[in-house]
Amino acid sequence: MSIPTFEQRLAVRNRPINRPVMKQRWAGLLFLHWQIDVDLIAARLPKGLHVDLYQEKAWIGIVPFFMQRVRPIGLPPLPGISWFLELNVRTYVHDDAGNPGVWFFSLDCNQPLAVEIARRTFHLPYKHAEMKAHNSAGEINYYSRRRMPSSSGSNFTYQLPTCTQAAEPGSLEWFLVERYLLFSTRPNGGIYCGQVYHQPYQIETGICTRWSAEILALDGFPLPATPPESILTAAPVDVLIHPLRRLS
């Protein structure tokens, strides 16, 4: 097993040479992160993936945002289909070769078609959810409730960023947000890797006056005893989605 080098962390930001399969825009991004016990994450990962650490610590994040202009390459965005909401629970991993990326424990979404396509095409744990969000003079009120009997709603109130800059390479913020690979697996085995391409995030320390962590419990984790240790917001990015490739 190889630990990611600084050069590998930089290299994943390069635009892939293969043709993208989708375009989309990510907006209204809020990143909430907590430290978490390494063993809790490691026990949930498939063989071939390893917990990616920052200063020997593991992290878990909740990320609500707006998906916009989602469409396959060559097609225009469609009203009612190409705009929706997403809320994901994620951690940070690397493969045996040291390539760093994201592992998703869940991705809640209020567009049923997107849920089914993402499950089948990218083998990701998308969940059907009831969601709504409202932007009032730069303040986002965001609500999500997973469609399952024991689910309670999650509420987030946060300010959109106004004075952003790229994360400093090597910083915690850079470690948390500058992620361009995702890993997934099928129920019958096999690890897959996909890549996204966008300009580096322009971020700001976030102002979040209301947040919920109950979704961590839905995904089998203990509720945090403290507020988020890192709160970041980011300006919108236009994203190219590249196809999965099988690693094992």
Protein Blocks (a to p, Z undefined) as FASTA:
>chain_A
ZZddfklmmmmmpccfbdcfbdcddehiacddddddfklmmmmpcehiacddeehiacdd
ddddddehiacehiacdehklgccddddddddddfkopacdddfbdcdfbfklmmmmmmm
nopacdddddddddeehiacdddddddfklccddddddddfbdcdddehiaklmmmmccb
dcdddfkgpjdddddddddddddddddfbdcfklmmmnopacdfbdcfbdcddddddddd
dddddfZZ
